[in-house]
Amino acid sequence: MPETRPRLGVFVCHCGKNIAGTVDVAKVAEIASRFPGVVYATHHEYMCSDPGQALLKRAIKEHRLTGVVVAACSPTMHEETFRRAAEEAGLNPYLLEIANIREQVSWVHSGPAATEKAVRVVRAIAEKVRGNRPLRPAEVGVTRRALVVGGGIAGIQAALDIANAGFEVILVERSPSIGGHMAQLSETFPTLDCSQCILTPKMVEVARHPRIRILAYSEVEEVSGFVGNYRVRIRKKPTYVDPAKCNLCGECAKVCPVRVPNEFDRGLSLRAAIYIPFPQAVPSTYTLDARNCLGLLPLCCGKCAEVCEAKAIDFDMHEEILEEEVGAIVLATGYELYPKEAMAEYGYGTVPDVIDGLEFERLLSASGPTRGEIRRPSDGKIPKEVVFIQCSGSRDPEHHKPYCSKICCMYTAKHALLYRHAVPDGQAYVFYIDIRAGGKDYEEFVNRAMAEERILYIRGKVAKVFREGEKVVVWGVDTLTGRRVEVRADLVVLAQAMVPSPGTEELARKLRVACGGEGFLKEAHPKLRPLEALTAGVFLAGAAQGPKDIPESVAQASGAAAKVVALLSQPKLAHAPEVAEVAEELCSGCGICAPQCPYGAIAVDEVARVNEVLCEGCGTCVAACPSGALTFRNVEDEQVLRMVRAALAEVEGVGV
């Protein structure tokens, strides 16, 4: 029970001029000193600094404070900082609360009204602290194994870092091979080194690592449990080929009568129904595509099995459901390109010589459908004039993609430069809104493309692309001169917007992870917790969180891996105790609360029970409970009523 005679301290932060420039902090502290239960009130220029924290700790000891209010910035920023300082001074950390007078007051108000509102906010939080109870975090053990979802470069890097730190890793990839989109690239900017030369050694290292288990051609079906103790159901699809027996002779693909568009080559080539995605694929084995096979139930062909001397093909292979326990999860689900079929103004995907950036990568690749020769899809001719259109879908509210895709300026410059190397007598045009080259050596790379390779950059938006005979006509406007531009090109390459991989939203629901408005996975805080999801124990890596290039994806993957290693290294995990709790004598067991919980933290038997480690303190169940049996620790009804009264009471001495 809270003390009947509280001794509260109030500390008002200037935050430089962020707060003090609008709020009279000295006046707020002086008025706060007269609040009920307050025995000490002061103000300081930077409460989060070492001197500010030292002031707080000294006051707790000297004035025997039983509760503390720090009037400063958002609790998201420094609540943990101040609570740790309070604990070091001997005060239970959950008897300290933050009054947000920066974001909620000084940044949105001015004049005497700002000071008055600051007083009201501080007074309300002081009333809350008077009713707070000392709490202790819940503790739970840790399963020392991690799950990485997504086998692109970010997932590969995260898996390797975690495994090299001594922990087991399960790497789940929905495609038959790891590698992601990086495996499809020809060269990488700004160094123009071979993508496969960088990626393949890492893929091999993952395959051979004793602490990494690759589950390719698999998807996460269900996730339950909580941080440190997740239970994951993984659906492993049948490949109908035994990888232990397959010797990659390729005879099965030769006799297969089926030919379908090759996904790896973005539909620019055909593959058999039994195939290996690309020569360096890991796992290195063939996969039988049951959807495009002539039929397995009943068997309609069987030619592949007839020629397989290794007897690797097994038509009786079945789907498996694997159940694994892990302590932490890294989501590295990557990206896809906004479909060019959605760009009606650029040919609606109906003009065969309008392609996207990844298709052009396959044309450039020595292992691609044209063995590195630039030939347009419609007739195989070498294009002598190529138009590259940037921001195709990106920064475009009409296509619901208002964000910048971040990498397009760079890979377009790379494409144009490599085109000029492949077709020295060709002409490249780049239509752009502006150039965003914000990485190391990126600006120099773009300047090189402009100055040395005679690539014509036209600042302006393309209005229309259409076919006229053998040519693809591009209409645009040069916004620097105001002149209309028409280019009769042989090939058009669209720098399509990056969008989340298909299935990202569904996976987010399974893990109770939030997505932003654009569909990418949302971090807990863009500045202070950019690698973490709001769900404890789930971390984000690479383009799953938003558009990123390879270096940034690798860096974030290593950061996420470091977070996982720190979590798995702890003997026990602590979870914040500010969660819902049940008064069993009031609970009727009606079960209304359980389906309302977005974290699955409530189970109902005769009465409702809250799993403290799963509960994230959203309060939805408290609002839904018809009998008032559910309450939220340190945000109880009486506290809230007292806070409201304090906030609405008259403020004297401010001079409004």
JOJO-V11305 format. One record per backbone hydrogen bond with DSSP energy under -1.0 kcal/mol. CO is the residue of the C=O (numbers start at 1). NH is the residue of the N-H. If there is no record, write none. Layout:
co=CO nh=NH
co=CO nh=NH
This chain:
co=7 nh=66
co=7 nh=67
co=8 nh=39
co=8 nh=40
co=9 nh=69
co=10 nh=42
co=11 nh=71
co=12 nh=44
co=14 nh=19
co=14 nh=20
co=15 nh=18
co=17 nh=21
co=19 nh=22
co=19 nh=23
co=23 nh=25
co=24 nh=28
co=25 nh=29
co=26 nh=30
co=27 nh=31
co=28 nh=32
co=29 nh=33
co=31 nh=34
co=32 nh=35
co=35 nh=38
co=37 nh=8
co=40 nh=10
co=42 nh=12
co=44 nh=14
co=45 nh=15
co=45 nh=16
co=46 nh=49
co=49 nh=53
co=50 nh=54
co=51 nh=55
co=52 nh=56
co=53 nh=57
co=54 nh=58
co=55 nh=59
co=56 nh=60
co=57 nh=61
co=58 nh=62
co=59 nh=63
co=60 nh=65
co=67 nh=9
co=68 nh=97
co=69 nh=11
co=70 nh=99
co=71 nh=13
co=72 nh=101
co=74 nh=77
co=74 nh=78
co=75 nh=79
co=78 nh=82
co=79 nh=83
co=80 nh=84
co=81 nh=85
co=82 nh=86
co=83 nh=87
co=84 nh=88
co=85 nh=89
co=86 nh=91
co=87 nh=90
co=92 nh=95
co=93 nh=96
co=95 nh=68
co=97 nh=70
co=99 nh=72
co=99 nh=101
co=101 nh=106
co=102 nh=107
co=105 nh=108
co=105 nh=109
co=111 nh=114
co=112 nh=116
co=113 nh=117
co=114 nh=118
co=115 nh=119
co=116 nh=120
co=117 nh=121
co=118 nh=122
co=119 nh=123
co=120 nh=124
co=121 nh=125
co=122 nh=126
co=123 nh=127
co=124 nh=128
co=125 nh=129
co=126 nh=130
co=128 nh=131
co=138 nh=575
co=140 nh=573
co=143 nh=145
co=145 nh=327
co=145 nh=328
co=146 nh=170
co=147 nh=330
co=148 nh=172
co=149 nh=332
co=151 nh=179
co=152 nh=156
co=153 nh=157
co=154 nh=158
co=155 nh=159
co=156 nh=160
co=157 nh=161
co=158 nh=162
co=159 nh=163
co=160 nh=164
co=162 nh=167
co=163 nh=166
co=168 nh=146
co=169 nh=213
co=170 nh=148
co=171 nh=215
co=172 nh=150
co=173 nh=218
co=175 nh=217
co=181 nh=184
co=182 nh=185
co=186 nh=195
co=188 nh=192
co=193 nh=188
co=194 nh=198
co=195 nh=199
co=196 nh=200
co=199 nh=203
co=200 nh=204
co=201 nh=205
co=202 nh=206
co=203 nh=207
co=204 nh=208
co=209 nh=212
co=211 nh=169
co=213 nh=171
co=215 nh=173
co=217 nh=237
co=219 nh=235
co=222 nh=233
co=224 nh=231
co=226 nh=229
co=228 nh=143
co=229 nh=226
co=230 nh=326
co=231 nh=224
co=232 nh=324
co=233 nh=221
co=233 nh=222
co=234 nh=322
co=235 nh=219
co=236 nh=320
co=239 nh=288
co=240 nh=314
co=242 nh=245
co=242 nh=246
co=250 nh=254
co=251 nh=255
co=260 nh=271
co=262 nh=267
co=263 nh=266
co=265 nh=268
co=269 nh=262
co=271 nh=260
co=273 nh=289
co=275 nh=287
co=278 nh=281
co=282 nh=178
co=283 nh=285
co=287 nh=275
co=288 nh=290
co=289 nh=293
co=295 nh=300
co=302 nh=306
co=303 nh=307
co=307 nh=309
co=308 nh=311
co=312 nh=242
co=314 nh=317
co=320 nh=236
co=322 nh=234
co=324 nh=232
co=326 nh=230
co=327 nh=228
co=328 nh=147
co=329 nh=539
co=330 nh=149
co=331 nh=541
co=334 nh=501
co=336 nh=499
co=339 nh=342
co=340 nh=343
co=342 nh=344
co=343 nh=346
co=343 nh=348
co=344 nh=347
co=345 nh=465
co=347 nh=350
co=351 nh=354
co=353 nh=492
co=355 nh=494
co=356 nh=360
co=357 nh=361
co=358 nh=362
co=359 nh=363
co=360 nh=364
co=361 nh=365
co=365 nh=368
co=368 nh=371
co=370 nh=373
co=376 nh=380
co=381 nh=376
co=384 nh=427
co=385 nh=490
co=385 nh=491
co=386 nh=429
co=387 nh=493
co=388 nh=431
co=389 nh=495
co=391 nh=393
co=392 nh=497
co=396 nh=399
co=396 nh=401
co=397 nh=400
co=401 nh=396
co=403 nh=395
co=405 nh=407
co=407 nh=411
co=408 nh=412
co=409 nh=413
co=410 nh=414
co=411 nh=415
co=412 nh=416
co=413 nh=417
co=414 nh=418
co=415 nh=419
co=416 nh=420
co=417 nh=421
co=418 nh=422
co=419 nh=423
co=423 nh=426
co=427 nh=386
co=428 nh=456
co=429 nh=388
co=430 nh=458
co=431 nh=390
co=432 nh=460
co=439 nh=442
co=441 nh=445
co=442 nh=446
co=443 nh=447
co=444 nh=448
co=445 nh=449
co=446 nh=450
co=447 nh=451
co=448 nh=452
co=449 nh=455
co=456 nh=430
co=458 nh=432
co=459 nh=479
co=464 nh=475
co=466 nh=473
co=468 nh=471
co=471 nh=468
co=472 nh=489
co=473 nh=466
co=474 nh=487
co=475 nh=463
co=475 nh=464
co=476 nh=485
co=478 nh=482
co=483 nh=478
co=485 nh=476
co=487 nh=474
co=487 nh=489
co=489 nh=472
co=491 nh=387
co=492 nh=355
co=493 nh=389
co=494 nh=357
co=494 nh=496
co=495 nh=392
co=497 nh=338
co=499 nh=336
co=501 nh=504
co=503 nh=507
co=504 nh=508
co=505 nh=509
co=506 nh=510
co=507 nh=511
co=508 nh=513
co=514 nh=522
co=516 nh=519
co=520 nh=516
co=529 nh=525
co=531 nh=540
co=532 nh=524
co=535 nh=538
co=537 nh=329
co=538 nh=533
co=539 nh=331
co=542 nh=545
co=544 nh=521
co=549 nh=553
co=550 nh=554
co=551 nh=555
co=552 nh=556
co=553 nh=557
co=554 nh=558
co=555 nh=559
co=556 nh=560
co=557 nh=561
co=558 nh=562
co=559 nh=563
co=560 nh=564
co=561 nh=565
co=562 nh=566
co=563 nh=567
co=564 nh=568
co=565 nh=569
co=567 nh=570
co=573 nh=140
co=575 nh=138
co=577 nh=579
co=579 nh=633
co=581 nh=631
co=582 nh=584
co=583 nh=586
co=583 nh=587
co=594 nh=597
co=601 nh=611
co=603 nh=609
co=607 nh=605
co=609 nh=603
co=611 nh=615
co=619 nh=623
co=620 nh=624
co=621 nh=625
co=629 nh=583
co=631 nh=581
co=632 nh=635
co=636 nh=640
co=637 nh=641
co=638 nh=642
co=639 nh=643
co=640 nh=644
co=641 nh=645
co=642 nh=646
co=643 nh=647
co=644 nh=648
co=645 nh=649
